[in-house]
């Protein structure tokens, strides 16, 4: 083959044509000048290890990523053209990478498919019929009501496929649909695709995969490396070109010269040691349950020293759990295990020194450099500090890490990171290594080099290696393997023995045979791919024009969001209990009523007059009396410790001076540590002093004498809140605060968590518009906020005895508009935050600061000036506060408050428009 | 290799524990250094945020909005109008009697003084005229104190006026009110230091809790647990590292932002305060870890942390006086949260210059509550990491 063009020489126009496509993420080049034609009606495989640009390529074809450079034509139009994407988007189906990434784990199988069907505007009857058909075809019909999160990996992928196929697409794009799935389910998955292709031959399929063995069955292949297409053609063509017997070797042979140069074949040397003596691992009836779920079911093992023992099985079959029990991370529910003859205990420090562990995901510290990671582990294993530099240098040499010692692991390619993990695992020279899927996603060359190291460790150093893998060719290199499924070990033996016992030809067939036997099914023969004559099949039905705004799609999102929310106890608790608890805390806690001030007298006169004065103060309902003070030092001490807050100091000779009409001076000391409290206390003291003087005058000279003290009467009327209780003003203000804080956080999270879990792909890959998406996701939170509002009002009425004096209708209308605005604000925040935790904190800081400080809760808006005032009025709470306080305390209605309603409606529209503008339908 | 099994009863000495904690603290500190967002958050909260909150939001009554309905139009009524000046008052506004309700309903005026006809002549004739002050009692921070100021200013003006005409008698007792520890009752003295305390609480909880959740999400904590390291060491290292960072920031904030920037005098010993803050940081860091074991994802941690932090801050005596809360709530908060104790301790040391002999009780409470958090977090730690 001479160029990258034309995978097959057919006259029909290609279903997708890429010309000069490049794509970068920051400085990383994902695709580099890719030009490619994908022929129609074929199943095309894109092969290559992780990180070569397969996913980016597929996402560009599916139209879920923005094209940076070059042109992508799909289904006869330019994917850079929004009109074309909108018109043809319904003919493409896209299944993103990762087990069940586009599924909603709490929704049932039926609800998941139903949601996708609604996004394509299918009517009730049609939905039911199509879903039934798909469920039957995938054999998922018995599990219709099971939540997607509780399905096995294979079932999840079949369900994802159902969701993708619900609208009869003409182009099906599958990104690594079988990664992490057991071989039986994998076989069933491809059978299913073939059945569907037989029925709809006009459908083209593009599949990315890291499994070379399954890629052999595709019509044609595109091999990728480092963002470039290195070869394309049928499997036979590629094998013929390279002269290799299997695709993996062919792939290595196709790699550029400088990469191939580093590759050496893996050579498994025979094991020298004998198998008698104490085994490295011995386990009997090992069982682990999580609640009702049995993760590991009576597993028994004997692994000899120096042996390489492989665990083969799908994701979730109990491999990792078994390994965690053997490392002592997880206690066993039943059964026992011995490592080197010693029983395993979870807090056994000595066994831990014997074991090196490598977990499934990369689990070293990304924020430390390679050297710091190695040093940390060396110190924690307490290697003598003199030996550490030497040991690290030795490992750097052996694992070829010398060039990257001061780099951070996150910047390194996956293969190198796995080598670093292995270096860390062997650092303290353990007698046994437990490696959980150490080569998952690693490119073939790096994988082979990794294996050479393992073989050296086993054969030269006598290290026992216990590893798990998905790859059959890796399993064949093990001394013995164990086939595992659904928590149970199906068979144990050398790879050759197992294959021979079953009479099969390959390890994969053997495994499938055992799996089928365990599941009690006869594997149906694979349906052959559609014959060439299928071309006469009916052309694709014309798809109905996509409507610009479809309330059914909006409703699909609103309905799904509600279902998810109802099944998430943490978010529900936050939505309903959160505001109530906070309301109680605020209502009781934030009080500007200063009471129970600790008062004491320092009476140096001890005359009847001084006692009278002391009594006048002590009788105040705001003061609580403390024992009298005897000395100046005591007064100082008590004020300093805060046990007394107000002291009246009466000088000697007070009574004498008073009787003599010499106007004695009395000092009142306040604790000024809390200025607001002191300020209020000052007011109380002033009032008490005036009252005392008046009483004194009355007693001495009758009412006229008292009157001459008071030239005027000042009548103070506390309006709206006659009893002058904080709670009357606080409760409506807290409602204002709660109705921005909680709804905004919840609506922000609802969008951001789709970004985190990956289900945002459904928004990108289906015809739903940004407005439908935003409004659909907003509706449930408006409802939640209104229920929260009703609860808060009930608390106000029943617990705090704060009545609504004004118009209830007004309050209700105002609240509806306010929560529409605040949930909209949350969505706006969600457009620029990427993680849930960032969304929570950003939303709370952005909303609490203006709501508390500049919206009339602490200081009346009228008293604010300049920036603070501007900040206040440019945010909804300042407009809702007068509605809440006005209707609760001031008996106000529409006549006074209508401008506030207009402002709140304006905020709702503003936030909606901004969020729509900032939300990207395509990924960058 | 039987000898390896035989040594398993050997107890790890204290030295080993300390060495492990030391190594892990270094690791945690490197992790914090590599997180620019968190560092920015710490720097921002302890500098800009403390400064703006202290100099901006104030509970001192100022800029009070007051309207006057003057039906007397006399020298005395004008004198009262002229006495209501900035900064305590926004310039008083003359309004018509029928506008009182509208202005107060809309919240444009919090106070309205009604001076009746013949007010001045009634004063001179010693007929004790009445003057009405209307107060919008929903403006909680201003209504009470503002009304007192307004009354005393008016009384002063009328008194002066009457004294010039010899219509009044002097009070028999002269009561002098003096505030200790903050003579002018400047609210920035209070809010700045309380803001530092609130920042300590918030950031220590977030820093420690997020550090644990991150390790859980990335699986690195499993990696630590297969090594000869015990959960208590991992927890203590996280607590120590975050406390160290926060204490450093809090100390700098107190000296640079509060002391120099805002000119707040610090009465007591900064060393004693920092020692107490260290104990408090341990206590709230344990709370952070505890929350980190209760939540499974960062998102859940956020949802859990927000209400906890808001309640701890509001009901600690750092926003409104502790005595104003119902007694049962005071006791509940003092039982479950270390913050009220630490606020009491900090107010004692920083404002009143109290020494350890005066403030050891709140410190003891902080330590005890922290120990309970720590013990609970430790008991959950292993169980929760593996969803068992």
Interface residues (C-beta under 8 A of the other chain):
Chain A: X278 X290 X324 X327 X328 X329 X330 X331 X340 X341 X342 X346 X347 X348 X349 X350 X351 X352 X353 X354 X355 X357 X359 X360 X361 X363 X364 X365 X366 X367 X368 X372 X376 X377 X379 X380 X381 X382 X408 X431 X570 X571 X574 X578 X581 X582 X585 X586 X588 X589 X590 X591 X592 X593 X594 X595 X596 X597 X598 X613 X637 X639 X640 X641 X642 X658 X661 X663 X664 X665 X666 X667 X668 X669 X670 X671 X672 X673 X674 X675 X676 X677 X678 X679 X680 X682 X683 X685 X686 X687 X689 X690 X692 X693 X696 X697 X705 X707 X708 X709 X710 X711 X712 X713 X714 X715 X716 X717 X718 X719 X720 X721 X722 X724 X726 X728 X729 X730 X741 X745 X749 X752 X753 X756 X835 X836 X837 X839 X840 X841 X844 X853 X856 X858 X859 X860 X861 X862 X863 X864 X865 X868 X882 X885 X886 X889 X890 X892 X896
Chain B: X1 X2 X4 X5 X7 X8 X10 X12 X16 X19 X20 X23 X24 X26 X27 X30 X31 X33 X34 X35 X56 X57 X58 X59 X60 X61 X62 X63 X64 X65 X90 X104 X105 X106 X107 X108 X109 X110 X119 X123 X126 X128 X129 X130 X131 X132 X133 X134 X135 X136 X137 X138 X139 X140 X141 X142 X143 X144 X145 X147 X148 X151 X152 X154 X155 X158 X159 X162 X167 X168 X169 X170 X171 X172 X173 X174 X175 X176 X177 X178 X179 X180 X181 X182 X183 X185 X186 X187 X189 X190 X206 X210 X218 X219 X220 X222 X223 X224 X225 X226 X227 X228 X229 X230 X297 X298 X299 X300 X301 X302 X303 X305 X306 X307 X310 X311 X314 X315 X319 X320 X321 X323 X324 X325 X326 X329 X344 X347 X348 X351 X352 X353 X354 X358 X359 X382 X386 X387 X388
